[in-house]
Amino acid sequence: MPTTEDFCLPDVGEGLTEADILQWTVAPGDTVEVNQIIVEIETAKAAVELPSPYAGTVAALHAAESDTVPVGAPLITIDVGTQDERDPASTSAASDPVEQQGRTALLVGYGPRVTGAARRRTARPPASTGTPVAVRSRPRARSLTTPAAPSARPSAKPPVRKLAKDLGVDLSTVVPTGPHGTVRREDVHLAAGSPTTPPGATRSLSAEVNSRGETRIPIRGVRKHMAAAMVASAFTAPHVTEFVTVDVTETMRLRETLGARREFAGVRISPMLLVAKALLLALRRTPELNSRWDETSQEIVLKQYINLGVAAATDRGLVVPNIKDADLLSLHELAGAITQLAQTAREGRTEPRDLTGGTVTLTNVGVFGVDTGTPILNPGEAAILAMGAVRRAPWVVQDKAGERIEPRWTTQLALSFDHRLADGQQGSRLLADIADMLREPGLAML
């Protein structure tokens, strides 16, 4: 007797309730193996790939790309064959995903991680013979443009697919200009700005609005989560922001010295790296700013560990992954961790566990040429430090010979902190301590 198994959307993060379907890598009629990546989803925190817990043939997909699926809802039905045809070893591995998790490293909260070239299969359209399998999708307020007839799946990276989805552009109608026929962001923007609708396509709400000079982008995924978190933080924690302008000439010289050392060969030593190190050292001297407010128990929780969050702007919105126990890392290790964190965030591959548990955040607005800002606290944290652009500026230098004006490297720092957790004294001391170490890096040895 034929046997089918439903694979439901698991909770791939901490308490996440839904996810958007970004890209299917299989279609009805495809043969799948245990641990094969079958779908890429976007949660409120990151884009992740889900492996199949079953081996067999895809019988049905229960959600279309761009659909939002609640946790626990079926994603895919797989025909695993008759009971006596099923391989006992694969049946055991497939039928108990929980047991698998105990034996194998997790892929973001569910299933074994797959590495190498076998991670992704190229999707193909359903077979033209036999009984067609319908794809069920939830009703949505905004429809996507749909082609008149099935066509080969266009080649595009996930961020480009999401851009097309947000702008209501059907990728199959876009003329690709990238390498090997890949659709680029510019191609999507060009298609979105076209005043005419491609033949055989239905104009979406976004396309209608575009023709009037407006664009409506659904608030979902990472941006939805970020917006809710920022609103909650702004109206829960009483923010105080303090500013200081620092002469970082000696820090820039230290950067050059470190870059010339053999052990730092190939390591990116950015000014932000040295600011991060100064922040970590200063927090040990002012632990009140490495704490959280427990409203339920009415307690201030001082943390003996520092998980450094680094704000990263991505195509999906602002994310703040954090480096666990950053204060225990050497400068070399911290540099590698920051580089890896930024690269993973830009690729949309930050895992949910890296987006939770942060204790303090560093944001570098200077990369945009901005001098300073008033950062909003990451929820559950006591402080966030914003670093501005490092610039050459005239500076009054004072020594035994008197005062003179010299061109010096300068930057501005802005520290926002929760006034429930720290008074102005603690906040000022932390900011001044960071500034002193950047002004005179040798003070870090004290």
N, C-alpha and C positions, 0 to 999 in steps of 0.2 A: 504494500500500500504506500503511495507517495507520501513523503513527509516534508513539511516546510517549517521553517523557523523564522520568526520575526526578530529583527534587531531593533531595539528601541533606543532613542537618544539617551545616553547616560549623562549623569552629572559630571562634566569634565572639569569642574572647578569647585570652589567652596560656596555652595548654596546657589549656584546659577540656576535659573528657572527656564531659560529658553536659549535658542541659538538660531542663527540664520544659515541657510544652505548656500555656500559660496560656489561649490563646484562638485559635481558627481564625476568620479573617475570610472564608473561602470554604468552599464545600461541593461535593461531587460534582455535576457538571453546570454549575457556574458557568464563565463565560468570564473569563479573566485576561489581563492584559497584562504585558509586560516592566516590571519595577520596581514592580509593584503589591504592596502589603503583603498577604501571605497568612496570616501566623501571628505570634502574639506568644509568645515563649518566655521562660523565666526560667532563667538560668544560676546558677552559684554566686556570681556577683557582681552581676548586674543583670538587669532585664527589658528585652528588646530586641525589635524588630520585624524580620522577615525579608522581603525583597522576592522576587518571583518572577524567576528568570533566563529564563523561557520564556513565550511567549504561546500561548494555546490554551484548551482546555477541561479542567477538572479531572476526571480519570478516577477517582482514588482518593486517599483520605487514609490514611496508614499508621500513624497514632497518634491516639488520642483525647485530649481535653483532660484534663489531670492526669497523663498518662503521662510517664514519664521515658525519653528517647531518647538513645542514645549517639551521639557524633560519628561521622559517616560513614554512619549508618543512614538509609534513605530516609524522607522526610517526606511527599512528595506525588508522584503521577504525573500528568503533564499530557499530554493528547493534543494534539500540535502540528499535526495534520493530515497529509495525504499529502505526499510529498516535492515534487511539482510544484505543490502548493497553497501551500506555505510561502513567505512573503515573504522574498526574499533579505536585505533589510536587517535584518529582525527575527531571521532565522535567524543571521546573523552576530553580532548583539548578544547573542542568547540562548545561543548554543552555546559561547561562550568567556567565562565570568564573570571569569576571571583577566585577560583583555585589557580587559574593562570596567573592572576595578578600576584599571587603569593610566590610564584616561581620565577617570574620574569619582570624585568624593569618596566615601569609603567610609561605609557605614552601620555602624558597630561591627564592623569586621572582615570584612564580606562585602557585596558588591553596592552599587549606587548609592543615595545618599540621596534620598528623595522628600519634597517639601515641598508645602504647600498642602492644599486640601480633598480632593485625589485620593489621599491617603495611605491611606485605609482604606475598604473596601467593607463594606456591611452583609451579614452572612452570611444565607443563606436555606436552608431545608431541601432535601434532594435532591428531584429531580423524581419525581413519583409514577408516571410511565410509564417503560417501558423496563426493562432489566435492572438491578436494584439493585446498587450497588457496596458491598461490605463494607468496613468500617473496621477495620483490624487494630490491636490494642493489646497491649502487653506485660502479662503477668500481674503483679498487684500484691498485696501482703500485705493491703491494706485496700481494700475495694470501696466505690464511691460509690453513693449512693441513685440509682436510675434510675426515670424515669417509665414508666408502663405503655404510653404511646403518645407518638409524636413531637408536639412542640408548638412554638410560636413561641419563638425564643430570647429569654430574659429580658434586660432592659437592666440592666447593672451594670458598675461600673468594675473594672479588673483586681484591685486590692487586695481588693475585696469578693468577687470570684470566687474568689480564693485563700483568703479566710477561709472561704467556703462549702465549698471543697474540703477544707480542713484539718479542718473540723468535721463533714464528712460530710453536708452539707445539699445537697439538690437544688434549685437555684435556680428551676426551673420550678414547684416547690411552694410557694415563698415569696410571700407577699402583699406587693407593693411599696408603700411609702408615700412614696417620694421624688418629685421633680418629673418629670412626663411618664412616670410608671410605672417609675421607676428603683428598683432594689433597694438599700437602704442597709444599712450594717453592723448597725444596730439590728434590722433585719428578719431578718437572718441569725441573730443571737444569739437572737432570740425564737423562730425556727424550731428552732434547735438545742436550746433548753431545753424544748421542748414534750414532754410525756410520751407523746404518741401519735404514731404514724407516719402521714404523709399517705396517703390512699387511693391504691392503685396503686403505692406505693413500697416498696422493700426497705430495711429498717433496716440501716445500716452499722455497722461496729465502733465508730465514734465515737459513734453514736446509742445503742448498747447500753451503752457505758461512761457516757455522759451520764446515763442513767437511774439509775445507781448513784452519781451525784454526782461522777464523774470525767470528765475530757476528755483524750483522747490525740491529740496533734498530731504528724504525721510530721515528722521532722527532715530537711529538704531545702533546696535552693536556698541563699539568702544565709545563713540561720541555720546551716545545716550547714557552710558554708565558714567562717563566723565562729567557730563553736565549735572546729573543727579548728585554725584559726590561733591562737586564744587558748590552747588546750592546748599546742600546739607552742611558743609563745612562753614560757608560764609555766614549762615544764619544760626549756627550752633556755637561755634568757638568765637569768643571776642578777640578779634585780630588786633595786634599792635605791630607796626612796621617801623624799623629804624634803619638809617642809612649812614654810610661812611665812604669817603673817597680815599683811596689808598695809593701810595707810591710803591709800586711793585717792581721797581727796577732791579733790586737784588734777587727777587724771585725769578725774573726773566734771565738773569745771569746764571742762577742755579739751574734753570732749565737747560741752558746751553752747556753747562758743565756736565750735567747728567747725560745729555745726548751724546757727548763725546766719549763716554765711558763704555768699555767693551760689553759689560753686562746688560746695558740698555740698548744694544744694537738692535734695530728693527722694532723698537718699542716706541709708540707715539706718546711723547711727553708733552701734553697740552697744558696751558695755564690752568684749565679746569681741574686737571689731575692734582696739581699742587694746592689749589683751593680746597678740593675735596679732602686732601690729607690734613690740611690745617683745620678744617671743620671737624674731622674725626678726633684730632688731638684736643681741640678746644672743648668738645662735648665731654671728654673725660674729666675736664676741670670744672665743667658746669653741667652736672648730670640732670638738673631740673628740666633742661630742654631736650632730654632724651627720655620722655615719659608720656603717659597718656592719662586721660581723665575717664575714670570708670563711673559713669552716671548711676548705674544700678546699685553698686555697693558704696557709692559716695567715697571713693578712695582715689588717691593719686598713685599710679603704678610707675615706680622708677625702674627702668630697664637696665640690666647689667650687660646687655649686648647692643650693638649698633648695626642695624640693617639700613644701609645707605641707599635711598631711592634717587634715581637720576631721571628727571623728566625728559621725555623724548617725543618729538612731534613726528607723527607718521601719517600716511595717507588715510588711515582709519580714525585718526584723532589723537589726542594726547594720552600717552600711557606713561606710567611711572613704575617701571620694574625696579627691583632693589637687589643690592648685593648683600647677601647674608654674612654677618660677622665681619663687616668691612674693616672694622678697627683692628682686627687681628692680621690683616694682610700687609705684606711689605709693599713698598711703593711700586715695585716691579709687578707684583701680583695685582695690585689695585689698578694699575694701568691696563693690564690685560683684561680684567673683569669689566672695566668701563667700556673698553673697545668692543668686547663681545656682547655686552648688554645693548649698546647702541646699534650694532649690526643686526642682532636678532630682532630688536624692536622695529627697525626700518623694514625688515623682511616680513613682519607680521607673524613671527614665530615665537613670540614671548609666551612662555608657559604660565598658566594661572598661578602656580605656586610662587613664581617670581614676581607676581603682582600683588602679593599679600604679605603682611608681616613687616612692612617697612616701619622704621622708627623716626627717621628724619629724611628730608629731601633736599637735593641740590638741583637748581635749574639754571641753565646758562643762556640767558637772553642775549648775551654778547655776540653769539654766533649770527644774530640777525642785525648786528650793527647798533643795537640798543644799549643805552648807557645804564638804565636801571628800570625797576618796576616795583609793584607792590604784590608779591606772590600770595596766592591763597593756599592755606594749609591743606595738605593731603589729609583726608579724614583719619582720625585716630592718632595723629602725630602732633607734636608740640611745636615744631619749628620747621621752617623752610628758608633756605638761603638762595637768593638770586644773585648771580654774577653777571656784571655788565661787560661791555666790550673793553679790551685792553688797548689803550691809545697812548700815543706820545702827546704830552701836554706840558706847557710851561709850569714849573714848580719852584716854589721858594725853598732853597736848600740852605740849611743853617749849620755852620761849623765854627771852629775857633777863629777863622778869618772873618767871620761875620755872615751876612745874608747875601745870597745871589740867586738869580733866576736861571734855571737850567731846563732843558727838555728832558722829561722823565717818562717812564712807562707808568701809567696810572689805570685804575679801574674803580668802579663803584660797586659796593655790596649793599644789598637790602635784605634784612632779616625780618621775617614775619613770625610771630610766636603767639601762642595761646595764653592770654593774660590770666586765665584761671590757674594755669600750671606754673607760671613764672611771673615775677614782678619785673618792673623795668630794670631793676638792678641786675638780675640774672641775665635778661636779654641783652642789656648793654655790655655786660662783662663778656658774654660769649662773642658778640660781634667785635668788640675791641680786641679780644684775644686773637681772633682770626686775623684781624687787620695787622696786629703786631707781628704775627708770624710771617705774614706775606711781606711786610715791610722789612723785617729782619729775620730771615729763615732760621738763623742760628738759635733764635729764642725757642724753637721747637725742642731743643735739647734740655731745656730747663725743667 
